Amino acid sequence: MTTSPIWPDGARCAVAITVDFNDIHGIQTREPRIAGREKSLSAWRYGATRGVDRLLAAFDEFAVPASWFVPGAVAQSHAGAVREIAAAGHELGVSGDRCEDFDALPLAAQIDACRAGRAALAGAIGRDAEGFRSFTGNWADGFADWLVAEGFTWSSSWRGDDLPYVHPRGDARADGARLVELPLHYELEDEPYFEFNLFPPVPAGQPRIASYRDVLDNWRRDVDGFRRFGLCCVMRLHPEIIGTAGRIDLLRALLAHLRDAGDAWFATGRDIARWWRGQAPVNAPGHPVDVFARCRADEAAR
């Protein structure tokens, strides 16, 4: 079974390559015990030291646009690298101010973190971001509406589908603009396969680093499935992980595989969201995100 193309120029699938450039802030949110442990933190600082440049070179080699997410702290501490990313033609989005855990924050604090991060990024590149990614945790009711009101057009924070969808509005404005979500899949990320630290243990169960050959085989099979069914493939990468001397060739091999297939539309998240909004401004009936919103509303009304 295959699905008829729905993407521009008859492309079989859309491909968004996204990069989380968090430096040390993401791991400090997830594992507070790592704070001050400079030997361990150096593994995450490696992204700025080497990984960003290798990613930019790979994207340039294959003429692939990417969407990079940075917290405000990185936009300030690595403003030069952020400007290089923008100068190379890539999109830059916001992931809060310091990769906050949204589960620990009320709506007002979530808004403050996003606003601060966006302002810091605008200070580095001279324009406001349209894309948002929550580092971890669930956003509060009303946050998606706030994003839309502030000019954000898309997010890549949730999961639950392999096509884009729109977040329901919480303000009862059925005709209002909606935030487009480009959903993630763990198997299309580098972190579950390769992130590793001895102490504090990362990941907590401390499985061993995956075989490069097996990971590349997984990724090829996944993107071929997305091509077969006409879906939206969102890769989530990290410069400190995929940007090592050996792993960067995994990305290059995957990009070559997609290039040789000749039927993938490589685009930024912003461009995919714009296309999707024109094709499917509302979700199919019974979409999980709408069911989830109704359940939360019912629970709040009790």
N, C-alpha and C positions, 0 to 999 in steps of 0.2 A: 504494500500500500504506500502510495505517495500522496502528497497534497499539492494542489495547484499553487503556483507562486503568487504571493501577495505583496512582494517587495519591488522596489523600483527596477525598471529595465529587465523584468523577468528573473531577477535573482532568486535562487532557491532558498536562501536564508539571509538573515541580517546578523552581522557579527559586530559586537561592541567589545573592544579591548579596554578594560578599565584597570587603573593602577591606583592602589592605596599607598600614598607616600606619607607615612605617619611618623617616620623616624622613631624615637623612643616613646612617643606618647601613647600609642596604642597598647604596647606591651605593659606599660606602667599602669594603665587602666585595668587591664585584665589580670595582671599579677603584681599587686602592690609591693610584694617582698623584693622585687627586683630593683626598686629605687635605690640609687647610690652604689649599686654593684657594677662598677664601670667595666669590668672585664666582660660580664654578661651583656651589658647594654651595648658594647661595641659591636655585637652581632647585628643589632638593629640600626646602629649608626652606619653600618656598611652600605646601606641603601644610598645615602647621600654621598658617601665616599666613592663608590664605584658603580652601584646598580643603576642609578638614574642615567648616567652617560651610556651604559651598555644598552639600556632600553631605548633611549633616544636613537642610538645608532641602528638598532634592529628595526625600529619603526620606520626610520628613514630608508633603510635598505629595501623594505617591502612597500613603501609608500602607504603606510597604514596610519590613519588618524586614531588617536586614543583619547580617552577621557580619564584624567587624573583627578583624584580626590586628595585634598590636603586639609588638615586642621589649621586654624589660624596661627597656632604656635609655629608650625613649620613654614607657613608663608612669611613669618617674621624672621625666624632663625636661618632659613635657607632661601631668602628672597632671590638670590642670584640664580639658583637652580630652578626655582619656580618661574622666573622670567625666561630662562632658557627653554623650558617646556612650552610656555606660551609662544615664544618666538618660533618654535619649530612647527607651529600650527595646530597644536593639540588643545583640547578643551580642558578647562580646570573647574572643578566643582569643590564643594565645601563638605567637610566631615566634622563640623563643630569647631570648637576652639582648641580643645586638648583631647580629642577622642573621648568625649564624655560617655559614661554609661547612662543611657536614657532611662533605664529602669529605676535609677536612683534619683531622678529629677522630676519635679512637677512641670507642668506646661510652661510656666513663666521662665523657669531656669533653662529649659530646653530652647526656648526662643532666644534667651540671652546668649547662650552658647553659640547658636547658629548665627545670630546677628554679629557677634564679635568675630567669629571665624570668617564670615563673608567680608566684613569690613577690612580685616587684615589681608585677605587675599586680594581685594580690590586695591588696597594700598600698594601691593606688589606688582599687579598687572594692569591696573588702570580701568578695570571694568568689573561689573557685578557678575557673579556666577549664576547660572541657571540650574545646575545640577546639585543634588544633595545626596549624601550617604550617611546614615547613622552608623556609628562605629559598632555599637552593641546596644541591646535593649530596645524596648518598644517605645514609640513616641506616644504622647498623650493625646486624648481626644482634642481636636482643634488644631493640632500641629500641621497637618496637611493643608488645611484651609489657610493657615498663616503663611505657609510656604508659597501658596498660589498668590495670596494677596501681596506678597513681597516680590513677586516676579520670578520665582522659581517655576520651572516647567516640568521637571522630571526628577525622579528619585531612582536609586538602585540600592535599596535597603532590605526589601522583603523577598520572599521566595514564593512558592505555591503555584507556579505556572511556568511554561516555557514560551509564552507569548506575552507581550506587554499587556498591561491593563490599567485602568484608571481608578484612583482612590475615590470612594464616595465622599461627597461633601457632608460635613456635619452641621452646616448652617441652614439646611433645608432649601438652599438655592439650587434646584434641580437643573437650572439653565446656566449655572455659573461654570467658569473654567475649572478643569480638574487636573490634578497632578498625575502624570503618566509614570507608572512603575515599570522598570526593566528588571525582571526578577532574576535572582541569583541561584546558582546550584553549587553545592560544596564540591562536587566532582570536577567542576570547571575552575577551581581555584588552586593556587600553589601552596597555600598555607597548610591545609590538612595533610599534604604529602611530605612536606620538607621542613616545616618550622621545628626547631629543636634547641633546647638548652638544658644543661645538666642540672644546675640548681640556681634558683628555684626551677623545678622540673617543668618544662614546656615542650609538648603538652603534658597535662598532669599524669596521664598513664604512661608517658614516655615510650611509645612505640619507636622502632628504629626508622631512620630515614628511608623513604621508599626508593625502589629501583627506578632510575631515570628511564630505562627502556620501557618498563611497565607503565609508568605515568604517561609517557608519550603515546603509547598504545591506547591507554584509556582516553586521552584527549582526542586522538584521531577518531576513535569509535564514537565518542560523544558528538563531535562536530559533524561527522557523517550522518548520525541520526538526526541532528538538527537540520541538515540539508535535505535529508529524505522527506521529513515531515513539514518542511517550510517554516521553521521556527526562528526564534530570536536567541542567539547564543551570546551570553554575557560572560566573558572571562574576567576573573578578578585576580590580579597579580600584585606583588609587592617587590619593590626594587631590591630590598635586602635578601630576598629569597630567590626569585627568578633571575636576578641580576648577577649571580655569581659566575665565575669564569666557565664552569661546566654547564650550569642550567640555562644560561642564555641561549645555548644551542637547541634546547628543547623548544623554546618559543620560536626560534627561527625555523626549526623543522615543521612546527605546526602551521606557521604562517605560509611556508612554502607549500605544504599540503593543501591548504585552502586556496592559495593562489593558483596552483596547478589544476584544481577542480574547476576553477573558472566561473563558479556560480554563486559566490558569496558576495554580499554587499557589506563592505567594511565602512562603518560610519561611527561618528561620535554618538554618545547617548542623546545629546540635544537633537541631532538630526533624526535619529530613529524615533524619538518621542514626537517630534513634529510630524513625521510621516504617519505614525500610528494615530495621532489625534485626528488627522484628516481621513483616515480609513475607518476607524472604530472609536468614535467619541464616547460611546457607552459600552459597558461590558455585556457579554452574553448573559441571558437570564440565569440566575442562580450561581453566579461566579462566587468563589469562596470569599473574596475580599468583601463583597456586598453582604454575604451571609454573616461574616464575622462582625461587620459594622452593625447589622441589625441585632445580633446577639448582645453586643456591648451596650447598645441603646436600651434594649429590654432589661438588661441587668441593672443599668443605671436608674431605670424608671421604677424599679421595685422598692 
